[in-house]
Amino acid sequence: MKKLYILSLAICLISVTGCKKFLDQPALGYYSDADLFSNEATAKTAVNAAYIPLTFTDASSNPVWVLGDVATDDVVIGGNAGEQADYTAIDLYNILPGNAAVQSLWARYYDGINRCNVITDGLTADNANISETARTQLLSQAKFLRAYYYFMLTNFYGNIPLRLKVSTLADAALAASPQAQVYTQIEKDLTEAAAGLPQKWDSNTDQGRATKGAALALLAKASLFQQKYAQAIQYSEQVEALGYALTDRFADNFNASAKTNSEVIFSVWHVRGSQPSQGNSLNYWFAPRSLNGAGTFFPTQSLVNNFEANDPRLDLTIERAGKPYYDSTFDPSWSSTGYLSKKHIQPVSEVPTTTKNDGNLNYEALRFADLLLIKAEALNESGQSAAALVPLNKVRERARKNYDGTPPADLLAAITVVNQSDLRDVIRRERRSELALEFQRFFDVIRYGQAYADAAMKPGSPNFNYTNNRFFPIPQTELNANGKL
C-alpha cells in the first residue's frame, strides 16, 4: 500500500491568518491512498505537501542558490576557510559526486516529484467525494510542480531518471532518460496544467499556488532552453495576454510588503513566526556575520561590471561601499569581495538578528521581466530582431524609472541595434543585470555555449571545463541506490 507522510500542512502557500486557520486542523500522520483522497480537504493537504521542497525554510537543504549562482561568475562563497567546504568546492569546480550541495538538491527535488506522483497516482475519478473541478485543479498543481522540479533537475544534472509514478521496490532502479525525453514530459505536464489551472486564485489562503500563467511561463522558458523559438514566442504572448505587468518599482520583487505585485508569475511563499516554521532562511545565509548571518554569498566584481553606468538596478541588487545597507551602516570588510546581495535580504527592522533565519520574503521563481527577456531572445534568435527590441526596451525603461532623481539623458537608452549577433550580446547582458542573484545564472552560462561559458567562468574558476562541468554529477547516494545509473 502506498503511503504519504504529511510533514507540514501549508508551509509555503498561505497568509498568516490562513496559516492559523489551516493549522487548527487535527495533526495528520500516515495516510493510505483511500484515506488521503477520500475528500477534498485531505487531498488538498497532499498537494500542499508537494510545494514544500521549493521552500527555503532550511536553505542548506535547498541549495539551488549554490548551484545556480555560487557555481558562476556572479558569486563567490564566503565564510572562514574550510567552513563551507562543499560549497567552496562548487565555487572552485572541485566537484565530486559526494558533494553535499549536489546530493541535497537532487534528493529534495526528487522528493517533490514523489509527492506529485502520490497525487497523480491516487487522485482518480474513483474519488467520489471530490468534485471534478477540485480534482482538475489539484492534479494540475501537481503536474505543474512535477514539471518545475524536472525542469530544474535536468538543467542541473542533464540526463536523469524520469519517475512518473510512486516507486516500489520492483522499479526503484531506473536508468536515466535523455534530456529530450525529460523535456517532452515537462511540456506534457505543463500543457495539461495550463488547461486546468485558474488564471487567478480567489482566496487569500490560496496565495502561492500555481496558476495558468505560471504553467505557460515555464512552457515559454522550457521552449527557449530547447531552442524552440516559435513556441517560446507563442507561450510568452499567451502570458502577456493574462495581464501581468512590470512593477514601477524594481525592488517590489524583493520586498516582503509587495508579495502580490503585478510582476509575480510564481512565488515560493514564506511566512515568518509560524509553527512549524514557514520562514525564509536565505536571509540568514546572505546576511553578514556582524548582523548574525552566515556571510556565505558574495557578489563578484565581474557582476558589478556588467551593469551599465548609473543603472539603478545595481544599488537595488548589490550592496557596496558608500551606500546604506537598509537600516544598518555597511562595512565593506563584511565581504571578501566588498559586496553583498540585497535580494533575498530583509533589514533588521523586519527580521531581528535573533531570528535571522525566519524571514517572510518570498522567492519569485518566475516573474514577468524574465518572460519579456525570454520573448526578446526568442524573437532575435528566430530572425525577428526588430520585434525583439519591444520587450527588451520595456525591461530597460522600467529600470530607468528607478533612478533617484532626474535620470541622465543617456541612462539605459532604448536599444536600436538590429544586427542579430550584436543584439544577442545586448540581451545576454540585460538578462544578467535584471535577473542577477536570482539563481538562474548557471543555466544561462551553460546554454549560451562553450565559448561564452569559458570566457565567463575560467577567470574565477580555472578548473572549469565545459565538457565535464556543463552538468553536475549524479550524486553518489543515488549511484549507490540505483544500480541502473
PyMOL commands that set and color helices and strands:
alter all, ss='L'
color gray80, all
select helices_A, chain A and resi 16-23+33-36+40-54+64-70+85-92+100-122+132-157+169-171+179-196+204-206+212-225+229-240+250-254+256-258+282-286+289-291+301-306+312-317+332-334+353-355+368-381+385-401+420-434+441-447+450-457+466-469+476-481
alter helices_A, ss='H'
color red, helices_A
select strands_A, chain A and resi 3-5+30-32+75-77+264-268+297-299+318-319+340-341+363-367
alter strands_A, ss='S'
color yellow, strands_A
deselect
rebuild
show_as cartoon
